[in-house]
């Protein structure tokens, strides 16, 4: 499975309701044996806290790729 996000900086609720445990349960139920997550989109924004790049303004400290991998 390939998870892909390209969210404009004008979208202010990116990953707001993301639930890592529920996400992991769904992947397990679907028998997903491989997935690809991303850390940066073509808008140039990172989806995790970073001191080097530009974090997506809607994430408010959230680490989206880290939380997608946390319960695998």
PyMOL commands that set and color helices and strands:
alter all, ss='L'
color gray80, all
select helices_A, chain A and resi 20-29+64-69
alter helices_A, ss='H'
color red, helices_A
select strands_A, chain A and resi 45-46+54-55
alter strands_A, ss='S'
color yellow, strands_A
deselect
rebuild
show_as cartoon
